[in-house]
Amino acid sequence: MRPSLLKRMVPAALAVALVLACASVAMACPGCKDAIASSDPTHGGLVKGFFWSILFMMGTPYLLLASFCGWMYIKVRRARAEAARSAAPAAQLPMGARRGNPSNARGAAGPPVGGGALPSGG
């Protein structure tokens, strides 16, 4: 094998070995199952705790996504309203002023309609 491939596989192999070595410690769930299965009424709180913890863990990602989407929706609406407010005064100006032509904004006459030169009387 190439040395670079070996360097990448050694940490992965160590991680797998660590997980397999700790598997006996992770067997705590059967203890919870046995506690819930007992007929002792004090374990009802444990069942409610499992219920609420699962509910919160399942609901949190959706709550975060909905909050982000709502925040973005409000930001877009505010930006559009601001753009509409800044565009409204430009709509009330004469047509030449909107295009950046200051001579038309003052009411000066533009070039003749035909676009040609003025007649030279002679």
MARDOKOL-642951 format. One line per 5 residues: their letters; for each residue x, y, z of N, C-alpha, C. Coordinates in Angstrom, 2 decimals. Each point is the difference from the previous one (the first is absolute). Example, Ala and Ser with C-alpha at 12.3 -4.5 7.8 and 13.67 -1.06 7.14 Angstrom:
as	13.19:-5.69:7.80:-0.89:1.19:0.00:0.90:1.20:0.00  -0.35:1.05:-0.72:0.82:1.19:0.06:-0.77:1.09:0.73
//
This chain:
mrpsl	0.83:-1.19:0.00:-0.83:1.19:0.00:0.88:1.24:0.00  -0.59:1.05:-0.49:0.73:1.27:0.00:0.02:0.59:1.41  1.03:0.75:0.33:0.09:0.58:1.36:-1.14:0.96:0.31  -0.45:0.79:-0.97:-1.07:0.96:0.29:-1.32:-0.71:0.31  -0.25:-1.11:-0.68:-1.22:-0.76:0.28:0.09:-0.63:1.38
lkrmv	1.17:-0.48:0.34:0.20:-0.60:1.32:-0.19:1.03:1.10  0.50:1.22:-0.23:-0.15:1.07:1.00:-1.47:0.37:0.20  -0.80:-0.12:-1.03:-1.43:0.31:0.14:-0.77:-1.13:0.64  0.43:-1.23:-0.20:-0.76:-1.14:0.51:0.30:-0.30:1.47  1.18:0.34:0.48:0.35:-0.28:1.40:-0.93:0.72:0.97
paala	-0.26:1.31:-0.15:-0.94:0.64:0.93:-1.42:-0.58:-0.08  -0.44:-0.35:-1.21:-1.33:-0.59:-0.13:-0.07:-1.35:0.68  1.05:-0.81:-0.13:0.03:-1.31:0.65:0.04:0.14:1.51  0.74:0.97:0.50:0.03:0.23:1.44:-1.36:0.45:0.53  -0.71:0.83:-0.76:-1.33:0.45:0.42:-0.97:-1.17:0.06
valvl	0.04:-0.88:-0.99:-0.88:-1.17:0.00:0.33:-0.91:1.18  1.28:-0.20:0.28:0.40:-0.84:1.12:-0.46:0.61:1.33  0.07:1.31:0.14:-0.45:0.66:1.22:-1.50:-0.16:0.19  -0.76:0.14:-1.06:-1.46:-0.16:0.09:-0.35:-1.43:0.40  0.67:-0.97:-0.61:-0.28:-1.40:0.33:0.42:-0.33:1.43
acasv	1.07:0.61:0.49:0.44:-0.26:1.36:-0.95:0.59:1.04  -0.65:1.12:-0.36:-0.92:0.66:0.94:-1.43:-0.47:-0.16  -0.26:-1.00:-0.80:-1.37:-0.45:-0.25:-0.65:-0.54:1.26  0.76:-0.62:0.87:-0.60:-0.54:1.22:-0.46:1.11:0.93  0.67:1.14:-0.02:-0.40:1.13:0.84:-1.30:0.61:-0.53
amacp	-0.23:-0.06:-1.30:-1.18:0.60:-0.61:-1.24:-0.86:0.15  0.08:-1.10:0.70:-1.14:-0.88:0.17:-0.88:0.44:1.16  -0.12:1.28:0.26:-0.78:0.50:1.11:-1.49:0.00:-0.29  -0.39:-0.01:-1.23:-1.42:0.07:-0.34:-0.82:-1.19:0.52  0.49:-1.23:0.02:-0.79:-1.07:0.58:-0.34:0.26:1.46
gckda	0.87:0.70:0.72:-0.32:0.34:1.38:-1.20:0.93:0.08  -0.07:0.94:-0.91:-1.15:0.91:-0.03:-1.26:-0.76:-0.38  0.14:-0.91:-0.94:-1.15:-0.78:-0.43:-0.55:-0.83:1.16  0.90:-0.60:0.76:-0.44:-0.79:1.15:-0.66:0.87:1.06  0.50:1.21:0.18:-0.58:0.90:0.99:-1.40:0.43:-0.41
iassd	-0.20:0.24:-1.29:-1.32:0.41:-0.48:-0.98:-1.17:0.08  0.50:-1.19:-0.26:-0.87:-1.16:-0.01:-0.48:-0.38:1.40  0.70:0.44:1.03:-0.43:-0.38:1.35:-1.32:0.67:0.33  -0.68:-0.55:0.94:-1.33:0.51:0.34:0.06:1.08:1.07  1.17:0.48:0.32:0.15:1.04:1.02:-0.57:1.31:-0.55
pthgg	-0.95:0.63:0.70:-0.61:1.24:-0.53:0.95:1.18:-0.04  1.11:-0.06:0.69:0.93:1.14:-0.03:0.75:0.10:-1.32  -0.05:-1.03:-0.83:0.69:0.03:-1.28:-0.82:0.70:-1.09  -1.19:0.43:0.34:-0.82:0.73:-0.97:0.67:1.30:-0.42  0.72:0.62:0.92:0.72:1.23:-0.33:1.11:-0.25:-1.00
lvkgf	0.60:-1.18:0.07:1.05:-0.35:-0.95:-0.57:-0.11:-1.42  -1.18:-0.58:-0.09:-0.66:-0.13:-1.31:-0.35:1.38:-0.55  -0.52:0.87:0.84:-0.32:1.37:-0.45:1.27:0.74:-0.42  1.09:-0.24:0.72:1.27:0.63:-0.37:0.47:-0.45:-1.37  -0.10:-1.30:-0.27:0.36:-0.50:-1.33:-0.90:0.62:-1.07
fwsil	-1.29:0.08:0.28:-0.94:0.56:-0.97:0.36:1.44:-0.35  0.21:0.83:1.02:0.28:1.41:-0.26:1.37:0.20:-0.64  0.98:-0.80:0.40:1.32:0.17:-0.60:-0.02:-0.37:-1.49  -0.72:-1.05:-0.34:-0.12:-0.37:-1.42:-0.75:1.07:-0.77  -1.05:0.53:0.61:-0.79:1.04:-0.67:0.85:1.24:-0.27
fmmgt	0.77:0.43:0.99:0.86:1.17:-0.19:1.10:-0.25:-1.01  0.60:-1.18:0.04:1.07:-0.30:-0.96:-0.54:-0.06:-1.43  -1.22:-0.46:-0.17:-0.57:-0.06:-1.35:-0.48:1.38:-0.46  -0.45:0.83:0.91:-0.56:1.30:-0.38:1.02:1.10:-0.17  1.15:-0.10:0.64:0.98:1.08:-0.03:0.52:0.32:-1.40
pylll	0.36:-0.97:-0.84:0.48:0.37:-1.34:-1.07:0.75:-0.82  -1.25:-0.44:0.14:-1.07:0.68:-0.75:-0.23:1.40:0.53  0.11:0.18:1.30:-0.15:1.33:0.58:1.11:0.93:-0.47  1.23:-0.50:-0.03:1.11:0.82:-0.49:-0.17:0.36:-1.47  -0.40:-0.95:-0.81:-0.20:0.26:-1.43:-1.13:1.01:-0.21
asfcg	-1.10:-0.17:0.73:-1.12:0.93:-0.14:0.39:1.40:0.46  0.79:0.10:1.07:0.44:1.31:0.47:0.89:0.68:-1.03  0.93:-0.74:-0.59:0.87:0.57:-1.02:-0.79:0.45:-1.22  -0.94:-0.83:-0.45:-0.82:0.36:-1.17:-0.86:1.23:0.29  -0.57:0.08:1.19:-0.79:1.17:0.36:0.83:1.26:0.05
wmyik	1.21:-0.11:0.54:0.90:1.14:0.06:0.36:0.48:-1.40  0.32:-0.94:-0.90:0.34:0.36:-1.37:-1.20:0.62:-0.73  -1.19:-0.52:0.24:-1.21:0.54:-0.62:-0.21:1.46:0.42  0.18:0.27:1.29:-0.16:1.38:0.48:1.06:0.91:-0.60  1.26:-0.48:-0.09:1.07:0.81:-0.58:-0.30:0.34:-1.47
vrrar	-0.49:-0.97:-0.76:-0.30:0.22:-1.42:-1.16:0.99:-0.13  -1.03:-0.15:0.83:-1.12:0.94:-0.06:0.44:1.42:0.31  0.86:0.16:1.01:0.48:1.34:0.35:0.86:0.58:-1.11  0.82:-0.82:-0.63:0.84:0.49:-1.10:-0.84:0.42:-1.19  -1.03:-0.78:-0.30:-0.89:0.37:-1.12:-0.77:1.28:0.31
aeaar	-0.45:0.17:1.24:-0.72:1.21:0.37:0.93:1.21:-0.08  1.24:-0.16:0.43:0.98:1.08:-0.09:0.29:0.35:-1.46  0.11:-0.99:-0.85:0.24:0.26:-1.42:-1.19:0.71:-0.63  -1.20:-0.38:0.40:-1.19:0.66:-0.54:-0.08:1.44:0.48  0.39:0.25:1.26:-0.01:1.37:0.51:1.04:0.87:-0.70
saapa	1.17:-0.56:-0.29:1.03:0.81:-0.66:-0.30:0.19:-1.49  -0.78:-0.89:-0.60:-0.37:0.14:-1.41:-1.19:0.92:-0.18  -0.80:0.21:1.01:-1.21:0.83:-0.12:0.31:1.45:-0.34  0.96:0.68:0.63:0.27:1.39:-0.39:0.51:0.11:-1.43  0.72:-0.96:-0.50:0.50:0.06:-1.37:-1.14:-0.10:-1.00
aqlpm	-1.08:-0.64:0.35:-1.15:-0.12:-0.91:-0.72:1.33:-0.17  0.17:0.93:0.93:-0.69:1.28:-0.08:0.80:1.04:-0.76  1.25:-0.26:-0.33:0.83:0.95:-0.74:-0.33:-0.05:-1.49  0.33:1.06:-0.77:-0.18:-0.06:-1.45:0.87:-1.11:-0.59  -0.36:-0.42:-1.19:0.65:-1.17:-0.58:1.50:0.18:-0.19
garrg	0.45:1.14:-0.40:1.42:0.22:-0.24:0.81:-0.05:1.28  -0.58:0.41:1.10:0.72:0.00:1.27:0.25:-1.42:0.48  -0.89:-0.91:-0.33:0.19:-1.38:0.42:1.15:-0.64:-0.74  0.25:0.45:-1.23:1.09:-0.57:-0.78:1.32:0.71:0.28  0.00:0.98:0.84:1.23:0.70:0.33:0.30:1.14:-0.96
npsna	-0.99:0.51:-0.72:0.19:1.10:-0.94:-0.47:1.28:0.68  0.90:0.83:0.53:-0.42:1.18:0.75:-0.66:1.06:-0.88  0.28:0.04:-1.30:-0.61:1.04:-0.84:-1.49:-0.27:-0.15  -0.41:-1.24:-0.10:-1.42:-0.30:-0.10:-0.71:0.20:1.33  0.71:-0.13:1.09:-0.62:0.18:1.31:-0.38:1.45:0.22
rgaag	0.70:0.95:-0.66:-0.32:1.41:0.15:-1.05:0.47:-1.00  -0.44:-0.88:-0.86:-1.04:0.37:-0.95:0.56:0.50:-1.32  1.28:-0.11:-0.28:0.57:0.45:-1.26:-0.45:-0.92:-1.12  -0.11:0.54:-1.18:-0.43:-0.78:-1.15:1.14:-0.90:-0.46  -0.33:-1.21:-0.37:0.99:-0.94:-0.48:0.21:0.18:-1.49
ppvgg	0.68:-0.93:-0.62:0.23:0.11:-1.44:-1.31:-0.13:-0.76  -0.03:0.43:-1.26:-1.24:-0.09:-0.78:-0.43:-1.46:-0.14  -1.26:-0.17:-0.27:-0.56:-1.34:-0.08:0.66:-0.79:-1.12  0.27:0.62:-1.13:0.61:-0.69:-1.11:1.45:-0.37:0.26  0.64:0.64:0.92:1.36:-0.31:0.33:1.01:0.66:-0.93
galps	-0.43:0.70:-1.03:0.92:0.62:-0.95:0.49:1.36:0.48  0.81:0.65:-0.84:0.51:1.32:0.34:-1.07:1.06:-0.23  0.14:1.11:0.63:-0.95:1.07:-0.18:0.18:0.62:-1.39  -1.07:0.45:-0.63:0.13:0.59:-1.34:0.82:1.30:0.06  0.84:0.18:-0.95:0.84:1.20:-0.04:-0.65:1.04:-0.91
gg	-0.78:0.79:0.23:-0.79:0.93:-0.78:0.71:0.62:-1.18  0.39:-0.63:-1.04:0.64:0.72:-1.00:0.07:-0.39:-1.30
//
